[in-house]
Structures are given as structure tokens and as C-alpha cells.
């Protein structure tokens, strides 16, 4: 059986950790996309305010199979 996948890029953030930012992004993607087969984290960044970490941010690709 042949399959065709699509990749979409999203950015997600969390004040807790990179791991939590990934979970936040994945949870949100699941509300819109069906057939998710994988995630690739492309980049991690930290937002700083007043010399303190304000937010952990991840840029990631969501891979999902297209429906027939």
C-alpha cells in the first residue's frame, strides 16, 4: 500500500521546559491534523526577559499521512 505524507512546521512555547513545549505543540497539532506519524524538532530557543528565562520555544515539523 502506497502512502503520501505531508510536513507542516509549527512553533510552540512553554514557560516550563523544552519537553513541555514539544508536548504543547503536539497536543495542539492533534486537534487539527489526523494521521500524525512523527515529529522532528528543528530548533530550540529561549526567550529571556529581565535576565530570566521567560519561555522555552521549539520549532518543529509535524509529519502526517494524507487521506485518500
MIKE-666796 format. One record per residue: x, y, z of N, C-alpha, C, O in turn. Coordinates in steps of 0.2 Angstrom, whole numbers. Layout:
N
{pt {X, Y, Z}, {X, Y, Z}, {X, Y, Z}, {X, Y, Z}}
...
This chain:
68
{pt {4, -6, 0}, {0, 0, 0}, {4, 6, 0}, {9, 7, 4}}
{pt {3, 11, -5}, {7, 17, -5}, {4, 22, 0}, {-2, 22, 1}}
{pt {9, 26, 2}, {6, 32, 6}, {10, 38, 4}, {16, 38, 2}}
{pt {7, 44, 5}, {10, 50, 4}, {9, 54, 10}, {4, 55, 13}}
{pt {14, 57, 13}, {14, 61, 19}, {15, 69, 17}, {18, 70, 12}}
{pt {13, 73, 22}, {14, 80, 21}, {18, 82, 28}, {17, 79, 33}}
{pt {22, 87, 27}, {25, 90, 33}, {23, 97, 34}, {23, 101, 29}}
{pt {21, 99, 40}, {19, 106, 42}, {24, 108, 48}, {25, 104, 52}}
{pt {26, 114, 48}, {30, 117, 53}, {26, 121, 58}, {22, 125, 56}}
{pt {28, 120, 64}, {24, 124, 69}, {30, 127, 74}, {35, 124, 75}}
{pt {28, 132, 78}, {32, 134, 84}, {28, 134, 90}, {22, 136, 90}}
{pt {30, 131, 95}, {27, 130, 102}, {31, 133, 107}, {37, 133, 107}}
{pt {28, 135, 113}, {31, 138, 118}, {29, 135, 125}, {23, 134, 125}}
{pt {33, 136, 130}, {31, 134, 137}, {35, 137, 142}, {41, 138, 140}}
{pt {33, 140, 147}, {37, 143, 152}, {41, 137, 157}, {45, 139, 161}}
{pt {39, 131, 156}, {42, 126, 160}, {48, 123, 157}, {54, 123, 160}}
{pt {48, 120, 151}, {54, 117, 148}, {53, 116, 140}, {48, 116, 138}}
{pt {59, 113, 137}, {58, 112, 130}, {54, 106, 129}, {49, 105, 125}}
{pt {54, 101, 134}, {50, 95, 133}, {43, 97, 134}, {38, 94, 130}}
{pt {41, 101, 138}, {34, 103, 139}, {32, 107, 132}, {26, 107, 130}}
{pt {36, 111, 129}, {34, 115, 123}, {33, 110, 118}, {28, 111, 114}}
{pt {37, 104, 117}, {35, 99, 112}, {28, 96, 113}, {25, 95, 109}}
{pt {27, 95, 120}, {20, 92, 121}, {15, 97, 120}, {9, 95, 117}}
{pt {16, 103, 121}, {11, 108, 120}, {9, 108, 112}, {4, 108, 110}}
{pt {15, 109, 108}, {14, 109, 101}, {11, 103, 98}, {6, 103, 94}}
{pt {13, 97, 101}, {10, 90, 98}, {2, 90, 100}, {-2, 88, 96}}
{pt {0, 92, 106}, {-7, 92, 108}, {-11, 96, 104}, {-16, 95, 102}}
{pt {-8, 102, 102}, {-12, 107, 98}, {-12, 104, 91}, {-18, 105, 87}}
{pt {-7, 101, 88}, {-7, 99, 81}, {-12, 93, 81}, {-15, 92, 76}}
{pt {-13, 89, 86}, {-18, 84, 86}, {-25, 86, 85}, {-29, 82, 83}}
{pt {-26, 92, 87}, {-33, 95, 87}, {-35, 96, 79}, {-41, 96, 77}}
{pt {-30, 98, 75}, {-31, 100, 68}, {-29, 94, 63}, {-33, 93, 58}}
{pt {-24, 91, 64}, {-21, 86, 60}, {-23, 79, 61}, {-23, 77, 67}}
{pt {-24, 75, 56}, {-25, 67, 58}, {-20, 64, 54}, {-17, 66, 50}}
{pt {-18, 58, 57}, {-13, 53, 54}, {-6, 55, 55}, {-2, 54, 51}}
{pt {-5, 59, 61}, {2, 61, 63}, {6, 54, 64}, {4, 50, 67}}
{pt {12, 54, 60}, {16, 49, 61}, {23, 50, 64}, {27, 46, 66}}
{pt {25, 57, 65}, {31, 59, 68}, {32, 66, 69}, {28, 70, 66}}
{pt {37, 68, 73}, {39, 75, 74}, {46, 75, 74}, {50, 71, 76}}
{pt {49, 81, 71}, {56, 82, 71}, {57, 89, 73}, {54, 94, 71}}
{pt {61, 89, 79}, {62, 96, 82}, {68, 99, 78}, {73, 96, 78}}
{pt {67, 105, 75}, {72, 108, 71}, {76, 113, 75}, {82, 114, 73}}
{pt {73, 116, 80}, {77, 121, 83}, {74, 122, 90}, {68, 121, 92}}
{pt {78, 124, 95}, {76, 126, 102}, {79, 133, 103}, {84, 134, 102}}
{pt {74, 137, 106}, {76, 144, 108}, {73, 145, 115}, {69, 142, 117}}
{pt {76, 150, 118}, {74, 153, 124}, {73, 160, 124}, {77, 164, 121}}
{pt {67, 162, 126}, {65, 169, 127}, {67, 172, 134}, {66, 168, 139}}
{pt {71, 177, 134}, {73, 180, 140}, {70, 187, 142}, {70, 191, 137}}
{pt {68, 188, 148}, {65, 194, 150}, {68, 196, 157}, {68, 192, 161}}
{pt {70, 202, 158}, {73, 204, 164}, {78, 199, 167}, {78, 197, 173}}
{pt {83, 197, 162}, {88, 192, 164}, {86, 185, 167}, {89, 182, 171}}
{pt {80, 183, 165}, {77, 177, 167}, {74, 174, 161}, {72, 177, 156}}
{pt {74, 167, 161}, {71, 163, 156}, {63, 164, 156}, {60, 163, 162}}
{pt {60, 167, 151}, {53, 168, 151}, {49, 162, 147}, {44, 160, 150}}
{pt {52, 159, 142}, {49, 154, 138}, {54, 150, 135}, {59, 152, 132}}
{pt {52, 143, 134}, {56, 139, 130}, {52, 138, 124}, {46, 137, 124}}
{pt {55, 138, 118}, {52, 138, 112}, {55, 133, 107}, {61, 132, 107}}
{pt {51, 129, 104}, {53, 124, 99}, {50, 125, 92}, {44, 127, 92}}
{pt {54, 124, 87}, {51, 124, 80}, {52, 117, 78}, {57, 114, 78}}
{pt {46, 115, 76}, {46, 108, 74}, {42, 106, 68}, {37, 110, 66}}
{pt {43, 101, 65}, {40, 98, 59}, {35, 93, 61}, {37, 88, 65}}
{pt {29, 93, 59}, {24, 88, 61}, {23, 84, 54}, {21, 87, 49}}
{pt {24, 78, 54}, {23, 73, 48}, {17, 69, 49}, {15, 66, 54}}
{pt {12, 70, 44}, {6, 66, 44}, {4, 63, 37}, {6, 66, 32}}
{pt {1, 58, 37}, {-1, 54, 31}, {-7, 58, 28}, {-12, 59, 32}}
{pt {-7, 59, 21}, {-13, 62, 18}, {-18, 56, 17}, {-17, 51, 16}}
{pt {-25, 58, 18}, {-30, 54, 17}, {-32, 53, 10}, {-30, 58, 6}}
{pt {-34, 47, 8}, {-36, 46, 1}, {-42, 50, -1}, {-44, 50, -7}}
